[in-house]
């Protein structure tokens, strides 16, 4: 499963911190940011992750996060 999220993450240091955090919760997933995209894309690919939990973890760290339609 692949899910793409729109965020407001602007700095690579913040993106790296969030990727590390998300990998703790979803260790067998591939997670990356595309900060060059206007929607500051967060992409999560894996078998066992819950999009709502991804959004919650990002939001708990002070950023917006929603599923990109």
Backbone torsions as a table, in degrees:
resi	resn	phi	psi	omega
1	UNK	NA	140.2	175.6
2	UNK	-124.6	133.6	175.7
3	UNK	-128.7	140.6	180.0
4	UNK	-117.9	130.9	-176.9
5	UNK	-119.3	145.9	171.9
6	UNK	-93.8	131.4	-180.0
7	UNK	-131.7	178.8	172.1
8	UNK	-116.9	22.6	178.1
9	UNK	-70.7	128.3	-176.6
10	UNK	-116.7	-26.2	-176.0
11	UNK	-103.6	138.5	179.4
12	UNK	-62.5	-32.1	178.6
13	UNK	-63.1	-38.7	177.0
14	UNK	-69.2	-41.1	179.2
15	UNK	-61.0	-44.8	-179.9
16	UNK	-62.6	-40.1	177.8
17	UNK	-62.7	-43.4	-179.8
18	UNK	-67.6	-39.1	177.6
19	UNK	-61.1	-45.0	178.7
20	UNK	-60.3	-43.7	179.5
21	UNK	-63.3	-46.7	-178.4
22	UNK	-65.3	-35.3	178.4
23	UNK	-67.5	-27.1	174.3
24	UNK	-64.4	-36.9	-177.7
25	UNK	-86.1	-30.0	-177.3
26	UNK	-132.0	71.2	-168.6
27	UNK	-65.0	-23.0	-178.2
28	UNK	-99.2	18.0	-178.5
29	UNK	-100.7	158.8	170.3
30	UNK	-104.6	124.8	-172.6
31	UNK	-132.2	131.2	176.0
32	UNK	-154.3	161.7	177.5
33	UNK	-111.9	148.6	167.5
34	UNK	-120.5	92.2	-176.3
35	UNK	-79.3	-9.6	177.1
36	UNK	-80.1	-21.4	177.2
37	UNK	-71.9	145.1	-178.5
38	UNK	-62.9	-22.2	179.6
39	UNK	-95.1	5.2	178.7
40	UNK	48.3	60.7	-169.9
41	UNK	-63.2	134.2	167.0
42	UNK	-112.6	123.0	-179.0
43	UNK	-115.6	129.3	179.0
44	UNK	-123.9	126.1	178.9
45	UNK	-125.8	126.0	179.8
46	UNK	177.4	174.0	-178.8
47	UNK	-88.5	-35.2	-170.5
48	UNK	-129.6	76.1	170.4
49	UNK	-139.5	154.9	-177.5
50	UNK	-115.0	115.3	-176.3
51	UNK	-52.3	-37.9	179.7
52	UNK	-63.8	-34.7	178.0
53	UNK	-71.4	-37.8	175.8
54	UNK	-58.9	-50.0	-179.1
55	UNK	-61.0	-41.9	-179.8
56	UNK	-62.2	-45.6	-179.0
57	UNK	-63.6	-41.6	178.6
58	UNK	-65.4	-44.3	-179.4
59	UNK	-65.1	-37.2	177.8
60	UNK	-63.1	-20.0	179.1
61	UNK	-99.1	14.6	170.2
62	UNK	92.3	14.2	-178.3
63	UNK	-121.2	158.7	173.9
64	UNK	-86.3	152.1	-178.9
65	UNK	-160.1	124.6	176.9
66	UNK	-145.5	153.9	178.4
67	UNK	-65.3	130.8	179.0
68	UNK	-80.1	121.8	-179.1
69	UNK	-81.8	NA	NA
